[in-house]
Amino acid sequence: MTPERFAKAVQVLNHRQPDLTVVTDQVHKGQNLSAIIRTCDAVGIMALHSVYDAATFKAHTGTTMGTHKWVKTKIFQDISAPLQALKTQKYQIVAADTSENCVDYREVDYTRPTALLLGAEKFGISDASHPYIDQRITVPMMGMVESFNVSVACAIILAEARRQREVVGLYAKRQISDELFNRTILEWTQPLVARYCQKNDIKYPELDGKGDIIDPSWRSI
């Protein structure tokens, strides 16, 4: 990796928002999932939580969905698992919906720890998710269609979340811990070394300002 590419990775990681995430509930179409992941990366989200039923979960195991380079995708078979974990961490669960009790997506405070819940393309959010939801939001429509495509709605809502966070300075300084930064930058820029360390239960080596491993003993591995 060139020093310029390493500097770009550092810059991107400095903008990551560890308390902003997305949960997809039975969103099956590959093009929608890919578009959602791209949007997550664009606004600084570190991890996506994706829920499939048992059959779909088995079909997706081992695919690139679980190993996306820039945004980690955590896969679950039960919607309650990620939502319960996020609630325990004091996240507000904000669900994109079209029901009558929704508020305009711009009325929500996204500077708080927030998980955006997105439902399946045809059926929306599942009944099992309802007890965890703090706020239902909608993107107002001016035409005949009821709603945007799920990936488009995701982009619109997260653009507002990014705007709010920029206003209060959450992108102006690093939000993640030094430990998470050092671990992630090595996994991004030295993936072979990271996998070697994980396989052999070895502590990650430190990198210098150009992205090279400081310890010279690693050159012989």
ABEGO torsion letter per residue (X at the ends): XBAAAAAAAAAAAAABBAABBBBBBGBABAAAAAAAAAAAAAAGBABBBBBBBAAAAAAABGBAAAABAABBBBBBABAAAAAAAAAAAGBBBBBBBABAABBBAAABBAABBBBBBBBBAAAEBBAAAAAABABBBBBBBABABABBBAAAAAAAAAAAAAAAAAAAGAAABBABBAAAAAAAAAAAABAAAAAAAAAAGBBBBBBBAAGBBABAAAAAX
